[in-house]
Amino acid sequence: MKLNRNPEIARETVIYIVVTAAAAVCGFFLTGRKLSGLLTVLITGLVLTLVHYLFAAGRYARIAKLSGSLDRILHGQQTVLIEDSSEGELSILNSEVHKMTIRLKEQADQLAQSKLNLTDAIADIFHQLRTPLTSMNLTVSLLAEENLPYEKRIRHTRSLKTQLERISWLVESLLKMSRIDSGTAVFRPEHIKASALLERASQPFLVAMELRGQEYRTFVSDESVDADPAWTVEAFGNLLKNCMEHTPAGGSIEVSVSETPLFTEFIVRDTGEGFVPEDIPHLFERFYKGQNASEGSIGIGLALSRMIISAQNGTITADNAPEGGARFTVRFYKTVI
């Protein structure tokens, strides 16, 4: 039997036999050298040895079953262990190993999903970079013409600069998203006034809004929020940029702020065409472009905003305002949710 080859069982068996023999000899002399005393002690010792052997065999059978299950899991023939509902230390060990295998399986599934996401992301990045790179190659070939008129040369140079800025923004945004994904992004929260936060976020777009004939309004008083200023300005800047691109001339973009004991709420709203209902559940997905997306849209601005806000104990939702136009609702909670 395999059990007999186990050093621990063999050692225990020898010890039991030796102790039984010694006890039998002692019993023989203590009973006045009667053979009945010798046989009684000897039989009792052998019975106890057999009982111990049987219990040990049962324990090692359960351990062998557990080892077999682990081996099948290792070779992909089984997913998780079958839980042992009985009591005892072996059951506790089985339960702990069961929880460990579930955790390892979850990590393996997450790793496989991460690899799949990385593959999809690389394909999306390549697709996003291919268009501006193709345009840049064409523009460079046009600029290489010796007799190209000055006006066309200026126009092509500006187009080349625009494409370079687009690639730079794309790469920078993707790097920020990867830092947040990997947990290496550092957020340094500060107690900052909402008015100062919105002023910094809107500054790069005020001239463009004015040229488009759009009105920018804020409804904010003394509200404040605990957040990293640089990252949060980036998040709100993407929201304002989205609203600006979808608001017609003569329209307006409004941001209202309110505060409760639980959270500080920002509502960013425009007077554009709003969202297509089918797009709303996917607006914050990476590289998702809605039906009303602008021609130059890449589909990562809103995704980046969501990641930044979520990383700072916040939430963001999007819907169509009852009075028309798109509406983003951002909440920064004062307690962990």
C-alpha positions in Angstrom: 0.0 0.0 0.0 1.1 3.6 -0.7 0.4 4.5 2.9 3.0 2.0 4.1 5.7 3.8 2.1 4.9 7.1 4.0 7.9 7.7 6.3 5.6 9.3 9.0 3.2 6.3 9.1 6.0 3.8 9.1 7.7 5.6 11.9 4.5 5.8 13.9 3.7 2.1 13.3 7.1 1.0 14.6 6.7 3.2 17.7 3.3 1.8 18.4 4.6 -1.8 18.0 7.6 -1.1 20.3 5.4 0.6 22.9 2.9 -2.3 22.8 5.6 -4.9 23.1 7.1 -3.1 26.1 3.7 -2.7 27.7 3.0 -6.4 27.2 6.3 -7.4 28.8 5.5 -5.1 31.8 2.0 -6.5 32.0 3.4 -10.0 32.0 5.6 -9.3 35.0 3.1 -7.2 36.9 0.5 -10.0 36.7 2.8 -12.5 38.2 4.1 -13.8 34.8 0.7 -14.8 33.7 0.3 -15.3 30.0 -3.2 -13.8 30.1 -1.8 -10.4 31.2 0.7 -10.5 28.3 -1.9 -11.3 25.8 -4.4 -8.7 27.0 -1.9 -5.9 26.8 -0.6 -7.1 23.5 -4.0 -7.4 21.9 -5.1 -4.0 23.3 -2.0 -2.4 21.9 -2.4 -4.0 18.5 -6.0 -3.0 18.3 -5.1 0.6 19.2 -2.4 0.5 16.5 -4.8 -0.7 13.9 -7.4 2.0 14.9 -4.7 4.7 14.6 -3.6 3.2 11.3 -7.2 3.3 9.9 -7.7 6.9 11.0 -4.4 7.9 9.5 -5.4 6.1 6.3 -8.6 8.2 6.2 -6.7 11.4 6.7 -4.2 10.6 4.0 -7.0 9.6 1.6 -8.6 13.0 2.0 -5.2 14.7 1.5 -4.6 12.5 -1.6 -8.1 13.6 -2.9 -7.2 17.2 -2.3 -3.8 16.8 -4.1 -5.6 15.1 -7.1 -8.0 18.0 -7.4 -5.1 20.5 -7.3 -3.3 18.5 -10.0 -6.4 18.5 -12.2 -6.8 22.3 -11.7 -3.2 22.8 -12.6 -3.7 20.9 -15.9 -7.0 22.7 -16.7 -9.2 19.6 -16.1 -11.1 21.2 -13.2 -11.8 24.8 -12.3 -12.2 25.0 -8.5 -12.1 22.6 -5.6 -15.2 20.9 -4.3 -15.8 22.3 -0.8 -15.6 20.0 2.2 -18.6 20.6 4.6 -17.2 18.4 7.3 -15.3 19.7 10.4 -11.7 19.4 11.4 -8.3 20.8 10.5 -8.3 19.0 7.1 -11.6 20.6 6.2 -10.2 24.0 7.2 -7.2 23.4 5.0 -9.5 22.4 2.1 -11.6 25.5 2.6 -8.5 27.8 2.6 -7.1 26.1 -0.5 -10.6 26.3 -2.1 -10.6 30.1 -1.5 -7.1 30.4 -2.8 -7.9 28.6 -6.0 -10.9 30.8 -6.6 -8.8 33.9 -6.1 -6.1 32.6 -8.4 -8.7 31.8 -11.0 -10.1 35.3 -10.7 -6.6 36.7 -11.2 -6.0 34.5 -14.2 -9.3 35.6 -15.7 -8.4 39.3 -15.0 -5.0 38.8 -16.6 -6.5 37.2 -19.7 -9.0 40.0 -19.9 -6.3 42.6 -19.5 -4.3 41.0 -22.3 -7.4 41.1 -24.5 -8.0 44.7 -23.6 -4.4 45.5 -24.4 -4.7 43.8 -27.8 -7.9 45.8 -28.5 -6.3 49.0 -27.3 -3.2 48.6 -29.5 -5.5 47.9 -32.5 -7.5 51.0 -31.6 -4.4 53.1 -31.1 -3.0 52.0 -34.5 -6.3 52.8 -36.2 -6.4 56.3 -34.5 -2.8 57.0 -35.5 -3.0 55.7 -39.0 -5.4 58.5 -40.2 -3.3 61.5 -39.1 0.0 59.8 -40.2 -1.4 59.1 -43.6 -2.5 62.7 -43.9 0.9 63.9 -42.7 2.7 61.8 -45.3 0.5 63.3 -48.0 1.1 66.8 -46.7 4.9 66.4 -46.5 4.9 65.1 -50.1 3.0 68.2 -51.2 5.4 70.5 -49.2 8.3 68.9 -51.0 7.1 70.3 -54.4 9.5 73.0 -55.5 7.0 75.2 -57.3 4.3 75.1 -54.6 2.7 78.5 -54.1 3.3 80.3 -50.9 -0.3 80.3 -49.8 -0.7 76.6 -50.3 2.6 76.0 -48.5 1.3 78.0 -45.5 -2.0 76.0 -45.6 -0.3 72.7 -45.7 2.1 73.7 -42.9 -0.9 74.6 -40.7 -2.6 71.3 -41.5 0.6 69.4 -40.6 0.8 71.3 -37.3 -2.8 70.4 -36.6 -2.1 66.7 -37.2 1.0 66.8 -35.0 -1.0 68.4 -32.2 -3.7 65.7 -32.6 -1.1 62.9 -32.4 0.6 64.6 -29.4 -2.7 64.9 -27.6 -3.7 61.3 -28.4 -0.4 59.9 -27.1 -0.4 62.1 -24.0 -4.0 61.1 -23.2 -3.3 57.4 -23.7 -0.2 57.7 -21.3 -2.4 59.3 -18.7 -5.0 56.5 -19.0 -2.4 53.8 -18.8 -0.9 55.4 -15.6 -4.4 55.4 -14.0 -5.0 51.8 -15.2 -1.7 50.6 -13.7 -2.2 52.5 -10.4 1.0 54.6 -10.9 -0.9 57.9 -11.3 -0.4 60.1 -8.3 -3.3 62.2 -7.1 -2.6 65.0 -4.6 -5.9 66.2 -3.4 -6.3 69.8 -2.2 -9.2 71.7 -0.8 -10.0 73.9 -3.8 -12.8 76.3 -4.6 -15.1 75.1 -7.3 -15.0 78.6 -8.9 -11.2 78.4 -9.2 -11.4 74.9 -10.6 -13.8 75.9 -13.3 -11.9 79.0 -14.2 -8.8 77.0 -14.9 -10.7 74.3 -16.8 -12.5 76.8 -19.1 -9.5 79.1 -19.8 -8.2 77.3 -22.9 -11.7 77.3 -24.5 -13.0 80.8 -23.9 -11.6 82.3 -27.1 -12.8 79.4 -29.2 -16.3 79.7 -27.6 -16.3 83.4 -28.4 -15.3 82.8 -32.0 -18.1 80.2 -32.3 -20.7 82.6 -30.8 -21.2 80.5 -27.7 -21.9 81.9 -24.3 -20.2 80.3 -21.2 -21.9 80.8 -17.9 -21.2 79.4 -14.4 -23.5 79.3 -11.4 -21.2 78.9 -8.4 -20.8 80.5 -5.1 -18.6 79.3 -2.2 -18.7 75.6 -2.9 -15.4 73.6 -2.7 -14.1 70.2 -3.4 -11.2 68.0 -2.3 -9.4 66.9 -5.5 -6.2 67.1 -7.3 -6.3 70.4 -9.2 -4.3 69.4 -12.3 -6.1 66.1 -12.9 -9.5 67.5 -12.2 -9.0 70.5 -14.5 -8.1 67.9 -17.2 -11.4 66.0 -16.5 -13.6 69.2 -16.7 -11.7 70.5 -19.7 -12.7 67.4 -21.6 -16.3 67.9 -20.6 -16.3 71.5 -21.7 -14.6 70.7 -25.0 -17.2 68.1 -25.7 -20.0 70.6 -25.0 -18.3 73.3 -27.1 -18.0 70.9 -30.1 -21.7 70.1 -30.0 -23.2 73.5 -29.3 -24.3 75.6 -32.3 -23.6 79.2 -32.8 -25.7 81.3 -30.4 -25.9 78.5 -28.0 -24.7 78.4 -24.4 -22.7 76.1 -22.1 -23.5 76.3 -18.4 -21.9 74.8 -15.3 -23.8 74.9 -12.0 -22.4 73.8 -8.6 -24.1 72.8 -5.5 -23.0 71.2 -2.2 -24.6 68.8 0.3 -23.2 67.2 3.4 -22.4 64.1 1.3 -21.0 65.5 -1.9 -20.2 68.5 -4.2 -22.1 68.3 -7.4 -21.2 69.9 -10.8 -23.7 69.9 -13.6 -22.3 70.7 -17.1 -24.9 71.4 -19.7 -25.0 72.6 -23.3 -27.8 73.6 -25.7 -26.7 71.3 -28.5 -28.4 68.3 -30.1 -27.9 66.1 -27.0 -27.1 62.4 -27.0 -28.6 59.7 -29.1 -30.3 57.4 -26.5 -28.4 54.3 -27.7 -25.1 56.0 -27.2 -25.6 57.0 -23.5 -24.6 53.7 -21.9 -21.3 53.7 -23.9 -20.3 57.3 -23.8 -17.5 56.8 -21.2 -16.1 53.7 -23.0 -12.6 54.0 -24.4 -12.5 54.8 -28.2 -16.3 54.9 -28.4 -17.6 57.4 -30.9 -21.3 58.3 -30.7 -23.5 58.9 -33.7 -23.2 62.7 -33.2 -19.4 62.6 -32.7 -17.5 65.3 -34.4 -15.3 64.4 -37.4 -12.0 64.7 -35.5 -13.3 62.8 -32.4 -11.1 60.0 -31.1 -13.3 58.8 -28.3 -11.0 59.0 -25.3 -11.8 62.4 -23.8 -14.9 61.3 -21.9 -13.3 58.0 -20.9 -10.3 59.8 -19.4 -12.6 62.2 -17.5 -14.5 59.2 -16.0 -11.2 57.6 -15.0 -9.9 60.8 -13.3 -13.2 61.4 -11.4 -13.6 57.8 -10.3 -10.0 57.7 -9.0 -10.9 60.6 -6.7 -14.0 59.1 -5.1 -16.3 60.6 -7.6 -19.0 59.6 -10.1 -20.0 60.9 -13.5 -23.2 60.3 -15.5 -24.5 61.6 -18.8 -28.0 62.2 -20.1 -30.2 64.6 -22.0 -31.5 67.6 -20.1 -35.3 67.9 -20.0 -35.0 71.3 -21.7 -32.7 69.9 -24.4 -29.0 69.5 -24.8 -26.4 67.2 -23.2 -25.9 67.1 -19.5 -23.0 65.7 -17.4 -23.5 65.3 -13.7 -20.3 65.0 -11.6 -20.3 64.3 -7.9 -17.3 64.3 -5.6 -18.2 62.5 -2.4 -16.9 63.6 1.0 -16.9 60.1 2.3 -15.7 56.9 0.7 -18.4 55.2 -1.4 
